[in-house]
């Protein structure tokens, strides 16, 4: 049906879910219905997000000039990380103006209401976008094309799975600082703000870099760097659990994470035929996010408890990135600048 209708639906459903989370009465008012509704709206959020990445990334790739596709998708990644930055700022401000009791009772709803306020603006913007999927793009994919898509699907799962494990593992530093290192909530939100800020800048710069030097060199070099520094980084965090060290580690790992996730997403999207691009991308991204990214913090916490080793999350990220690098080496380069060369 096109990219535009899908983007309108996904954004509308996200708005309904966010508003539902903010306005659901507490257990004292409606009993067991309260947690049931919260779980329902949370699932609706996931459903909406699963339907967002495929059409929106496909739209950007198709709307961009070929030599600027990296920048366009980099801007998309930057807006995602800008949301992380804003979430950290909102959370930090709420901890300042509200007591922990008030924050737990109803203050958390403020963050969701702020998010819901953005929805009408987003819908207006999307309503006025042009459609990028045209009829002659919806050609059938050949049997050989199906085999190529299957291969790309596996490589995409491994690449995006590795990048999401790295990203959520780095984001886990917020929880890690509180849970394992025993630091304050305000400091933990500070790491989230810093992570969002450095990744917004890196996403845009990285997007432009991939248009010049290619997708593969950047994500492979950054992935290898993560493998080399992640264990020493967590070791330093445990030996020197002080704000400057935590912020320095967060910033360094955030930059490396952005240098992986953007090129990986661009590379997979460009490789897919237009006829199946949105659906295949959305499916593999959803699997990578839910199976790998969504479980990262749970697995990290479980590994710490199971092994008694506070460095366990770093070993998990190292293993994931090693697999991801293998997939990155096998996928073809898609940047027009490198293909011409």
N, C-alpha and C positions, 0 to 999 in steps of 0.2 A: 504493500500500500504506500510505501515511501518512508523516508526518514522523518519527515516533519510530523505526521500523525503519531508515530511511535514516540517521538520526543515529547509531544504534547500530553499523551497519555501517561508516560512515566513520571513526568514532572507533576501532573495533577494528582496522581496517586500518592506521590511522596508528600505533597502538601496535605492531603487528607490524613495520611499516617502521622505526620508531625503534629498537626492540630489535634488529632485524636489522643496522642500521647500527652499533650499538654493539658487537655481538658477532661481526661478521664477522672472521675471522682475517686477518692481513696477507699480503702477497705472498710473504714468505719461508716462510710455513707452507703455503699452498695454491695458490701460483702465480697463473696468470691468472684463476682462479676468484674471487680476491679482488676485483679491480676489476669483474668481471662482476656479482658479488653486490651490490656497493655501488651500481652503476648501477641494478640491479633494485630494490633497496629505496628508492632515491631516486625512481624512477619510481612506485613504489607509494605513496610519500608524496604525490606530486603527484596521483595517482589518488584517494587518500583526501580530500585537501583539495578537489579538484574536486567531490566528492560531499558536502561539508560545508556550504558556504555557502548553497546553495539551500534545503535543508530546515531548517537552523538559523535562518536569517533569516526564513523563512516562518513557522516555529513561533513566533518572538518576536512578529512582527507580528500573528499570529492569537490569541496568548495575551494580548496587551497590551490594556488598555482603549484605545479609540480616541484619547483625548486624551493617552495616555502612550506611544504607539508610538515616538516619537522617542527618548524616554528609554530604552526597552527595547533598541532597536537600538544606541543610544549605549553602553549597558552592554556589549553584545557587542563593539563596536569597542574599548571600553576594555580588555576582557580580551585582545584581540589585541595591543594596544599594551603591556599589562602583560607579555605574553610577550616583547616586544622589550626591555622594561626588565630582566626577569629574565635574558634571554640576555646582555645587556650586563654585568650584575653577575656572572654565572657566568664569562663570558669574562675579565672584569677580574680576578676572584679567581684563576682558573687561571693567568693570566700572572704573578701575584704568587707563588704557591706552587710553581710548576713552572718549570723552565728551558725555553727554546725547544725544545731537543732532546727533552726528556721530553714536552712538549706535542704535538710532531709525532709522536712514537713511539706514545703511547697515551693521553695526557692528554685529548685531544679527545673520547675515548669517554665520559668522565665526564659531559659535558654531555648527551649522548644518554641515558645511563642515568637521569639526573635527570628528563628528560622522560618516559621510559617509566614511571617510578614514579607519575606522575600518572594514567596511563591507568585503572587499576582504580577510582579515585575517580570519574573522569568517567563510567565505565560504570554505576556504582551510581546516580549522580545521574540519568542519562538513563533508566535502567530504570524509575525511579519517576515520570517525567513523564507528564502526561496527553496524549492524542492530540488535536490541534487540527483535523485534516482530517476532516470528517464527510461522509457519502455524498451529501447533497443539494448539497454544494459542488462535486461532480465533474460539473457540468453541461457539455454540449457548448458549445464556443465558436462563435459565428456567423461567417459569412464576413466581415462588417464587423468583428467582433471580431478575426479573424485579421489583417486589414489594420492595425487599431490596434496589435496585438501586434508586427507586423513593423516598424511605425514606431517603436514604443517600443523594440524590440530595437536598432535602429540608433542611436537617441538614447542608449540605455543603454550601448552599446559605446563611443560617443564620450565620454560623461560619465565612466564608470568607467575607460576607457582613460586619459583626461587625469588623473584623480585618482591612478591608480596610477603613472603616469609621474612626477607631482609627488612622490608618497610615496617611490618608490624612488630618484628623483633626489636627494631630501633625505637619504635613508638612505645614499646613495652618499658623502656627506660623510665617513663613516667611512673608506672606501677612499681617497677623494680626499685626506684629511689625510695618509695614509701614502704613497700612490703619487705624488701630484703635489706636495704641500707638504713631504714628507719628515719628517713628525712621527712620534712614537713610537706603538707599538701600544697602550700603556696610555691615552694621550690619545684615540686613536681609539675605544676601548671606552667611554671617558668620554662621548663624543658620543652613542653608542648609548644609554647609560643615561639621559642627559638627554633625548634624543628620546623614549624610551619614557615617561619620567615626565611631561613636559609634555603628551604626547598622551593619556595616560590621563585626566588632569584635564579636558582640553579636550573629549574625546569625551563625557563625562558632561554637562558644562555645555552643550555644543553640542546634545546630544540634547534637553535640557530647553528650550533656546532655540527649537529647531525646532517644538516643540509649541505654542509661544506665538506666534511671528512667521512661521512657515512654513519650508518646506524651501528654496525657491528664493532668497529674499533672502540667506540666510546663505552658501550655496555660491557664488552669483554674486559677491557682494562679496569673499569670500575668494579666489576665482579671479582676479578683477581685481587684488587686492592682490599675489598671487603674480607676475602678469605685470609689475607695477610694481617689485617689490623683488628679484626673483630675480637679475637681471643685476648690479645694484649689490651684492647680497650676496656673490656669487662674486668680484666685483672686490675688495671689502674683504677677503675671505678671502685672496686672493693678495697683496694689498699689506701686510696685517698678519696673518701666519700665527702668531698667538699664542693661547694657550688662552682668554682672556676673549672674544676676538672670535669664535673658532670656536664657543664655547658659546652666545654671544648669537645668532649667525646660525642655529645649529641649533635653538635654542628658538623663535625667531620663525617660521622656516619650518615647524617641527613643528606649531605652533599653527594656522597657516594651512592646512596639509595636513589636519589633523583637522577643520577647519571645512568642508572640501570633501568628503572621503570619506564621512563619516557621513550628511549630508543627501542626497548622491547615491544611496547605497545604499538609504536609507529611501524616497526618492522613487520609484525604479524598482520596488522591492518592492511598495509600496502601489498602484502603477498597474496591476499585473498581476492578471488574474482568478485567483481561488483555484484553479480547476481546473488551471491550467498554471503557477502561480506558481513553484513550487519548481524545476521542470525548466527553464523559460525563464530564470529568474534564475541558476541554477547554470551554464547554458550560456554566457550572455553574460558572467557574471563570470569564468568560466574563460578565455574568449577574450580578454577585456580584460587579465586578469592575465598570461597566457602570451605573447600577441602584443605587448603594450605594457609592462606592468610587469616581466615576466621578462626583457625585452631591454634595459631602461633602462640598467643599469650597463654592459653590453656596448657599447651604442651610445654612451654617454657617453665611455667609454674610447677607443673607435674614433674618435670625432669629435675628441678631443684630439690623438690621434696623427695623424689625417688633416690637420687644420687647423693644428696647432701652437699652437692658442689654448686656454689653460686655462679660458676662459669658455664653451667650446662646450657643456657640459652645461646651462648656464643658458639658452642660446638654444634648445636642444632642448625644455626644459621650458616656455619661453615660448610656443613654437609650439603645443605640445600643449594648454596651458591656453587659448589663444585659440580653438582648435577646441572645447574643452570648454564654454566660455562660450556659444558659439552653440547647442550642444545644450541647455544648461540653460535658455536663454531660450525654447526651443521646447517643452519638456516642461511639462505642466500641473502646477499646484500641487495637492498631495495632503493637506496638513495639515488635519485636521478644523476646527481653530480658524479657519483662513483661509477655508475653504469656507463656514462658517457666516456669516462676516463678509461 
